[in-house]
Amino acid sequence: MKDFSSELIAICRIFGVFEREQVCCGTVTVPQCLVLQALRDEERDINGLAELSHVTASAMTRLVDGLEKNGWVTRTRGADDRRRILVTLTESGRAEAERLHVLTERSVEAVLSKIPKNKHAQVVESVQLVREALEGARDTLKNCCG
């Protein structure tokens, strides 16, 4: 258990720094990077983006404020529900999202290239198991701090 804990914490710390330095490159925050890339394929509403990012709708609104100030997104009201706020990439936002996506893919390829090819499937399966366990633990421990 101690070995797993140490390794997981080390991976999280290294990945956090890696993500900031290699993907975001100081031009955007990690949360902004996540949202821009999430919007590459489709517009999303504030609540959906908040859920994806594991933050409150209020925090997501502030994050989208910054993206809008940079000219990367626009907001519109939902046609079916005027209370629903949809977020869409602008042309410059799409360019930024694509740039970040390329950097993300390049970074992942660099990491994977350090792992022997015959271990790739094993690593992917293990990472999926850890992600699923983290999601389950988060749900189980949701209110443990309060």
PyMOL commands that place a pseudoatom at each C-alpha (Angstrom):
pseudoatom trace, name=CA, resn=MET, resi=1, chain=A, elem=C, hetatm=0, pos=[0.000, 0.000, 0.000]
pseudoatom trace, name=CA, resn=LYS, resi=2, chain=A, elem=C, hetatm=0, pos=[2.792, 2.433, 0.880]
pseudoatom trace, name=CA, resn=ASP, resi=3, chain=A, elem=C, hetatm=0, pos=[4.553, 1.785, -2.446]
pseudoatom trace, name=CA, resn=PHE, resi=4, chain=A, elem=C, hetatm=0, pos=[1.345, 2.417, -4.400]
pseudoatom trace, name=CA, resn=SER, resi=5, chain=A, elem=C, hetatm=0, pos=[0.665, 5.593, -2.441]
pseudoatom trace, name=CA, resn=SER, resi=6, chain=A, elem=C, hetatm=0, pos=[4.185, 6.913, -3.011]
pseudoatom trace, name=CA, resn=GLU, resi=7, chain=A, elem=C, hetatm=0, pos=[4.100, 6.097, -6.725]
pseudoatom trace, name=CA, resn=LEU, resi=8, chain=A, elem=C, hetatm=0, pos=[0.643, 7.594, -7.278]
pseudoatom trace, name=CA, resn=ILE, resi=9, chain=A, elem=C, hetatm=0, pos=[1.541, 10.812, -5.455]
pseudoatom trace, name=CA, resn=ALA, resi=10, chain=A, elem=C, hetatm=0, pos=[4.800, 11.064, -7.411]
pseudoatom trace, name=CA, resn=ILE, resi=11, chain=A, elem=C, hetatm=0, pos=[2.964, 10.536, -10.716]
pseudoatom trace, name=CA, resn=CYS, resi=12, chain=A, elem=C, hetatm=0, pos=[0.392, 13.205, -9.831]
pseudoatom trace, name=CA, resn=ARG, resi=13, chain=A, elem=C, hetatm=0, pos=[3.062, 15.735, -8.916]
pseudoatom trace, name=CA, resn=ILE, resi=14, chain=A, elem=C, hetatm=0, pos=[5.228, 15.017, -11.922]
pseudoatom trace, name=CA, resn=PHE, resi=15, chain=A, elem=C, hetatm=0, pos=[2.244, 15.049, -14.271]
pseudoatom trace, name=CA, resn=GLY, resi=16, chain=A, elem=C, hetatm=0, pos=[0.996, 18.359, -12.832]
pseudoatom trace, name=CA, resn=VAL, resi=17, chain=A, elem=C, hetatm=0, pos=[4.341, 20.013, -13.525]
pseudoatom trace, name=CA, resn=PHE, resi=18, chain=A, elem=C, hetatm=0, pos=[4.639, 18.217, -16.871]
pseudoatom trace, name=CA, resn=GLU, resi=19, chain=A, elem=C, hetatm=0, pos=[1.197, 19.415, -17.926]
pseudoatom trace, name=CA, resn=ARG, resi=20, chain=A, elem=C, hetatm=0, pos=[1.917, 23.035, -16.967]
pseudoatom trace, name=CA, resn=GLU, resi=21, chain=A, elem=C, hetatm=0, pos=[5.364, 23.140, -18.554]
pseudoatom trace, name=CA, resn=GLN, resi=22, chain=A, elem=C, hetatm=0, pos=[5.043, 20.882, -21.611]
pseudoatom trace, name=CA, resn=VAL, resi=23, chain=A, elem=C, hetatm=0, pos=[1.426, 21.378, -22.650]
pseudoatom trace, name=CA, resn=CYS, resi=24, chain=A, elem=C, hetatm=0, pos=[0.222, 24.721, -21.337]
pseudoatom trace, name=CA, resn=CYS, resi=25, chain=A, elem=C, hetatm=0, pos=[3.641, 26.371, -21.743]
pseudoatom trace, name=CA, resn=GLY, resi=26, chain=A, elem=C, hetatm=0, pos=[2.589, 29.269, -19.525]
pseudoatom trace, name=CA, resn=THR, resi=27, chain=A, elem=C, hetatm=0, pos=[0.034, 30.561, -22.047]
pseudoatom trace, name=CA, resn=VAL, resi=28, chain=A, elem=C, hetatm=0, pos=[-3.013, 29.081, -20.304]
pseudoatom trace, name=CA, resn=THR, resi=29, chain=A, elem=C, hetatm=0, pos=[-3.785, 27.494, -16.965]
pseudoatom trace, name=CA, resn=VAL, resi=30, chain=A, elem=C, hetatm=0, pos=[-4.263, 23.740, -16.759]
pseudoatom trace, name=CA, resn=PRO, resi=31, chain=A, elem=C, hetatm=0, pos=[-8.038, 24.142, -16.198]
pseudoatom trace, name=CA, resn=GLN, resi=32, chain=A, elem=C, hetatm=0, pos=[-8.268, 26.473, -19.220]
pseudoatom trace, name=CA, resn=CYS, resi=33, chain=A, elem=C, hetatm=0, pos=[-6.317, 23.922, -21.273]
pseudoatom trace, name=CA, resn=LEU, resi=34, chain=A, elem=C, hetatm=0, pos=[-8.750, 21.176, -20.269]
pseudoatom trace, name=CA, resn=VAL, resi=35, chain=A, elem=C, hetatm=0, pos=[-11.803, 23.284, -21.175]
pseudoatom trace, name=CA, resn=LEU, resi=36, chain=A, elem=C, hetatm=0, pos=[-10.417, 24.466, -24.504]
pseudoatom trace, name=CA, resn=GLN, resi=37, chain=A, elem=C, hetatm=0, pos=[-9.647, 20.895, -25.530]
pseudoatom trace, name=CA, resn=ALA, resi=38, chain=A, elem=C, hetatm=0, pos=[-13.069, 19.693, -24.290]
pseudoatom trace, name=CA, resn=LEU, resi=39, chain=A, elem=C, hetatm=0, pos=[-14.702, 22.247, -26.590]
pseudoatom trace, name=CA, resn=ARG, resi=40, chain=A, elem=C, hetatm=0, pos=[-12.794, 21.061, -29.698]
pseudoatom trace, name=CA, resn=ASP, resi=41, chain=A, elem=C, hetatm=0, pos=[-15.507, 18.619, -30.760]
pseudoatom trace, name=CA, resn=GLU, resi=42, chain=A, elem=C, hetatm=0, pos=[-18.678, 20.307, -29.556]
pseudoatom trace, name=CA, resn=GLU, resi=43, chain=A, elem=C, hetatm=0, pos=[-20.100, 23.209, -27.645]
pseudoatom trace, name=CA, resn=ARG, resi=44, chain=A, elem=C, hetatm=0, pos=[-20.913, 22.437, -24.037]
pseudoatom trace, name=CA, resn=ASP, resi=45, chain=A, elem=C, hetatm=0, pos=[-22.892, 24.091, -21.327]
pseudoatom trace, name=CA, resn=ILE, resi=46, chain=A, elem=C, hetatm=0, pos=[-21.408, 25.592, -18.169]
pseudoatom trace, name=CA, resn=ASN, resi=47, chain=A, elem=C, hetatm=0, pos=[-22.754, 22.787, -15.969]
pseudoatom trace, name=CA, resn=GLY, resi=48, chain=A, elem=C, hetatm=0, pos=[-21.320, 20.089, -18.238]
pseudoatom trace, name=CA, resn=LEU, resi=49, chain=A, elem=C, hetatm=0, pos=[-17.916, 21.788, -18.273]
pseudoatom trace, name=CA, resn=ALA, resi=50, chain=A, elem=C, hetatm=0, pos=[-18.042, 22.143, -14.484]
pseudoatom trace, name=CA, resn=GLU, resi=51, chain=A, elem=C, hetatm=0, pos=[-18.831, 18.453, -14.084]
pseudoatom trace, name=CA, resn=LEU, resi=52, chain=A, elem=C, hetatm=0, pos=[-16.060, 17.477, -16.495]
pseudoatom trace, name=CA, resn=SER, resi=53, chain=A, elem=C, hetatm=0, pos=[-13.578, 19.643, -14.574]
pseudoatom trace, name=CA, resn=HIS, resi=54, chain=A, elem=C, hetatm=0, pos=[-14.873, 18.645, -11.118]
pseudoatom trace, name=CA, resn=VAL, resi=55, chain=A, elem=C, hetatm=0, pos=[-15.522, 22.251, -10.088]
pseudoatom trace, name=CA, resn=THR, resi=56, chain=A, elem=C, hetatm=0, pos=[-18.654, 24.212, -9.230]
pseudoatom trace, name=CA, resn=ALA, resi=57, chain=A, elem=C, hetatm=0, pos=[-20.690, 25.966, -11.908]
pseudoatom trace, name=CA, resn=SER, resi=58, chain=A, elem=C, hetatm=0, pos=[-19.651, 29.253, -10.304]
pseudoatom trace, name=CA, resn=ALA, resi=59, chain=A, elem=C, hetatm=0, pos=[-15.942, 28.404, -10.627]
pseudoatom trace, name=CA, resn=MET, resi=60, chain=A, elem=C, hetatm=0, pos=[-16.492, 27.329, -14.231]
pseudoatom trace, name=CA, resn=THR, resi=61, chain=A, elem=C, hetatm=0, pos=[-18.271, 30.596, -14.981]
pseudoatom trace, name=CA, resn=ARG, resi=62, chain=A, elem=C, hetatm=0, pos=[-15.197, 32.498, -13.758]
pseudoatom trace, name=CA, resn=LEU, resi=63, chain=A, elem=C, hetatm=0, pos=[-12.910, 30.273, -15.837]
pseudoatom trace, name=CA, resn=VAL, resi=64, chain=A, elem=C, hetatm=0, pos=[-15.071, 30.864, -18.935]
pseudoatom trace, name=CA, resn=ASP, resi=65, chain=A, elem=C, hetatm=0, pos=[-14.957, 34.621, -18.160]
pseudoatom trace, name=CA, resn=GLY, resi=66, chain=A, elem=C, hetatm=0, pos=[-11.175, 34.458, -18.631]
pseudoatom trace, name=CA, resn=LEU, resi=67, chain=A, elem=C, hetatm=0, pos=[-11.449, 32.442, -21.837]
pseudoatom trace, name=CA, resn=GLU, resi=68, chain=A, elem=C, hetatm=0, pos=[-14.008, 34.897, -23.173]
pseudoatom trace, name=CA, resn=LYS, resi=69, chain=A, elem=C, hetatm=0, pos=[-11.792, 37.849, -22.230]
pseudoatom trace, name=CA, resn=ASN, resi=70, chain=A, elem=C, hetatm=0, pos=[-9.003, 36.252, -24.318]
pseudoatom trace, name=CA, resn=GLY, resi=71, chain=A, elem=C, hetatm=0, pos=[-11.415, 35.958, -27.245]
pseudoatom trace, name=CA, resn=TRP, resi=72, chain=A, elem=C, hetatm=0, pos=[-11.315, 32.149, -27.232]
pseudoatom trace, name=CA, resn=VAL, resi=73, chain=A, elem=C, hetatm=0, pos=[-14.971, 31.391, -26.452]
pseudoatom trace, name=CA, resn=THR, resi=74, chain=A, elem=C, hetatm=0, pos=[-18.423, 32.881, -26.789]
pseudoatom trace, name=CA, resn=ARG, resi=75, chain=A, elem=C, hetatm=0, pos=[-21.479, 32.248, -24.681]
pseudoatom trace, name=CA, resn=THR, resi=76, chain=A, elem=C, hetatm=0, pos=[-25.038, 31.886, -25.902]
pseudoatom trace, name=CA, resn=ARG, resi=77, chain=A, elem=C, hetatm=0, pos=[-28.290, 30.982, -24.227]
pseudoatom trace, name=CA, resn=GLY, resi=78, chain=A, elem=C, hetatm=0, pos=[-29.763, 27.580, -24.987]
pseudoatom trace, name=CA, resn=ALA, resi=79, chain=A, elem=C, hetatm=0, pos=[-32.667, 27.636, -27.447]
pseudoatom trace, name=CA, resn=ASP, resi=80, chain=A, elem=C, hetatm=0, pos=[-34.583, 25.046, -25.414]
pseudoatom trace, name=CA, resn=ASP, resi=81, chain=A, elem=C, hetatm=0, pos=[-33.760, 26.526, -22.004]
pseudoatom trace, name=CA, resn=ARG, resi=82, chain=A, elem=C, hetatm=0, pos=[-32.761, 30.203, -21.710]
pseudoatom trace, name=CA, resn=ARG, resi=83, chain=A, elem=C, hetatm=0, pos=[-31.101, 29.494, -18.347]
pseudoatom trace, name=CA, resn=ARG, resi=84, chain=A, elem=C, hetatm=0, pos=[-28.655, 27.105, -20.021]
pseudoatom trace, name=CA, resn=ILE, resi=85, chain=A, elem=C, hetatm=0, pos=[-25.431, 28.842, -21.060]
pseudoatom trace, name=CA, resn=LEU, resi=86, chain=A, elem=C, hetatm=0, pos=[-23.629, 27.253, -24.006]
pseudoatom trace, name=CA, resn=VAL, resi=87, chain=A, elem=C, hetatm=0, pos=[-19.903, 27.807, -24.524]
pseudoatom trace, name=CA, resn=THR, resi=88, chain=A, elem=C, hetatm=0, pos=[-18.443, 27.629, -28.037]
pseudoatom trace, name=CA, resn=LEU, resi=89, chain=A, elem=C, hetatm=0, pos=[-14.924, 28.131, -29.352]
pseudoatom trace, name=CA, resn=THR, resi=90, chain=A, elem=C, hetatm=0, pos=[-14.228, 31.175, -31.504]
pseudoatom trace, name=CA, resn=GLU, resi=91, chain=A, elem=C, hetatm=0, pos=[-11.906, 30.874, -34.482]
pseudoatom trace, name=CA, resn=SER, resi=92, chain=A, elem=C, hetatm=0, pos=[-8.913, 31.921, -32.361]
pseudoatom trace, name=CA, resn=GLY, resi=93, chain=A, elem=C, hetatm=0, pos=[-10.114, 29.637, -29.566]
pseudoatom trace, name=CA, resn=ARG, resi=94, chain=A, elem=C, hetatm=0, pos=[-10.243, 26.709, -31.965]
pseudoatom trace, name=CA, resn=ALA, resi=95, chain=A, elem=C, hetatm=0, pos=[-6.682, 27.483, -33.084]
pseudoatom trace, name=CA, resn=GLU, resi=96, chain=A, elem=C, hetatm=0, pos=[-5.527, 27.601, -29.452]
pseudoatom trace, name=CA, resn=ALA, resi=97, chain=A, elem=C, hetatm=0, pos=[-7.377, 24.355, -28.634]
pseudoatom trace, name=CA, resn=GLU, resi=98, chain=A, elem=C, hetatm=0, pos=[-5.769, 22.638, -31.619]
pseudoatom trace, name=CA, resn=ARG, resi=99, chain=A, elem=C, hetatm=0, pos=[-2.322, 23.923, -30.622]
pseudoatom trace, name=CA, resn=LEU, resi=100, chain=A, elem=C, hetatm=0, pos=[-2.837, 22.571, -27.096]
pseudoatom trace, name=CA, resn=HIS, resi=101, chain=A, elem=C, hetatm=0, pos=[-4.118, 19.257, -28.462]
pseudoatom trace, name=CA, resn=VAL, resi=102, chain=A, elem=C, hetatm=0, pos=[-0.986, 18.832, -30.590]
pseudoatom trace, name=CA, resn=LEU, resi=103, chain=A, elem=C, hetatm=0, pos=[1.199, 19.608, -27.564]
pseudoatom trace, name=CA, resn=THR, resi=104, chain=A, elem=C, hetatm=0, pos=[-0.778, 17.115, -25.471]
pseudoatom trace, name=CA, resn=GLU, resi=105, chain=A, elem=C, hetatm=0, pos=[-0.414, 14.375, -28.089]
pseudoatom trace, name=CA, resn=ARG, resi=106, chain=A, elem=C, hetatm=0, pos=[3.302, 15.104, -28.498]
pseudoatom trace, name=CA, resn=SER, resi=107, chain=A, elem=C, hetatm=0, pos=[3.795, 14.960, -24.723]
pseudoatom trace, name=CA, resn=VAL, resi=108, chain=A, elem=C, hetatm=0, pos=[1.917, 11.670, -24.366]
pseudoatom trace, name=CA, resn=GLU, resi=109, chain=A, elem=C, hetatm=0, pos=[3.934, 10.177, -27.218]
pseudoatom trace, name=CA, resn=ALA, resi=110, chain=A, elem=C, hetatm=0, pos=[7.157, 11.274, -25.497]
pseudoatom trace, name=CA, resn=VAL, resi=111, chain=A, elem=C, hetatm=0, pos=[6.085, 9.541, -22.277]
pseudoatom trace, name=CA, resn=LEU, resi=112, chain=A, elem=C, hetatm=0, pos=[4.989, 6.383, -24.073]
pseudoatom trace, name=CA, resn=SER, resi=113, chain=A, elem=C, hetatm=0, pos=[8.249, 6.274, -26.023]
pseudoatom trace, name=CA, resn=LYS, resi=114, chain=A, elem=C, hetatm=0, pos=[10.080, 5.782, -22.708]
pseudoatom trace, name=CA, resn=ILE, resi=115, chain=A, elem=C, hetatm=0, pos=[8.109, 2.583, -22.074]
pseudoatom trace, name=CA, resn=PRO, resi=116, chain=A, elem=C, hetatm=0, pos=[9.004, -0.617, -23.941]
pseudoatom trace, name=CA, resn=LYS, resi=117, chain=A, elem=C, hetatm=0, pos=[6.533, -1.236, -26.802]
pseudoatom trace, name=CA, resn=ASN, resi=118, chain=A, elem=C, hetatm=0, pos=[5.649, -4.686, -25.512]
pseudoatom trace, name=CA, resn=LYS, resi=119, chain=A, elem=C, hetatm=0, pos=[4.427, -3.053, -22.256]
pseudoatom trace, name=CA, resn=HIS, resi=120, chain=A, elem=C, hetatm=0, pos=[2.166, -0.376, -23.828]
pseudoatom trace, name=CA, resn=ALA, resi=121, chain=A, elem=C, hetatm=0, pos=[-1.066, -2.398, -23.561]
pseudoatom trace, name=CA, resn=GLN, resi=122, chain=A, elem=C, hetatm=0, pos=[-0.255, -3.337, -19.973]
pseudoatom trace, name=CA, resn=VAL, resi=123, chain=A, elem=C, hetatm=0, pos=[0.421, 0.292, -19.061]
pseudoatom trace, name=CA, resn=VAL, resi=124, chain=A, elem=C, hetatm=0, pos=[-2.800, 1.505, -20.702]
pseudoatom trace, name=CA, resn=GLU, resi=125, chain=A, elem=C, hetatm=0, pos=[-4.811, -1.160, -18.873]
pseudoatom trace, name=CA, resn=SER, resi=126, chain=A, elem=C, hetatm=0, pos=[-3.152, -0.292, -15.549]
pseudoatom trace, name=CA, resn=VAL, resi=127, chain=A, elem=C, hetatm=0, pos=[-3.728, 3.434, -16.013]
pseudoatom trace, name=CA, resn=GLN, resi=128, chain=A, elem=C, hetatm=0, pos=[-7.392, 2.772, -16.856]
pseudoatom trace, name=CA, resn=LEU, resi=129, chain=A, elem=C, hetatm=0, pos=[-7.760, 0.693, -13.681]
pseudoatom trace, name=CA, resn=VAL, resi=130, chain=A, elem=C, hetatm=0, pos=[-6.188, 3.445, -11.574]
pseudoatom trace, name=CA, resn=ARG, resi=131, chain=A, elem=C, hetatm=0, pos=[-8.421, 6.111, -13.172]
pseudoatom trace, name=CA, resn=GLU, resi=132, chain=A, elem=C, hetatm=0, pos=[-11.536, 4.031, -12.537]
pseudoatom trace, name=CA, resn=ALA, resi=133, chain=A, elem=C, hetatm=0, pos=[-10.442, 3.424, -8.950]
pseudoatom trace, name=CA, resn=LEU, resi=134, chain=A, elem=C, hetatm=0, pos=[-9.823, 7.132, -8.427]
pseudoatom trace, name=CA, resn=GLU, resi=135, chain=A, elem=C, hetatm=0, pos=[-13.275, 7.979, -9.786]
pseudoatom trace, name=CA, resn=GLY, resi=136, chain=A, elem=C, hetatm=0, pos=[-14.867, 5.369, -7.512]
pseudoatom trace, name=CA, resn=ALA, resi=137, chain=A, elem=C, hetatm=0, pos=[-12.903, 6.536, -4.481]
pseudoatom trace, name=CA, resn=ARG, resi=138, chain=A, elem=C, hetatm=0, pos=[-13.859, 10.160, -5.177]
pseudoatom trace, name=CA, resn=ASP, resi=139, chain=A, elem=C, hetatm=0, pos=[-17.525, 9.199, -5.215]
pseudoatom trace, name=CA, resn=THR, resi=140, chain=A, elem=C, hetatm=0, pos=[-17.155, 7.111, -2.054]
pseudoatom trace, name=CA, resn=LEU, resi=141, chain=A, elem=C, hetatm=0, pos=[-15.257, 9.822, -0.170]
pseudoatom trace, name=CA, resn=LYS, resi=142, chain=A, elem=C, hetatm=0, pos=[-17.237, 12.771, -1.573]
pseudoatom trace, name=CA, resn=ASN, resi=143, chain=A, elem=C, hetatm=0, pos=[-18.272, 14.250, 1.776]
pseudoatom trace, name=CA, resn=CYS, resi=144, chain=A, elem=C, hetatm=0, pos=[-15.501, 12.972, 4.048]
pseudoatom trace, name=CA, resn=CYS, resi=145, chain=A, elem=C, hetatm=0, pos=[-14.102, 16.468, 4.737]
pseudoatom trace, name=CA, resn=GLY, resi=146, chain=A, elem=C, hetatm=0, pos=[-17.357, 17.988, 5.942]
for i in range(1, 146): cmd.bond("trace and resi %d" % i, "trace and resi %d" % (i + 1))
show_as sticks, trace
zoom trace
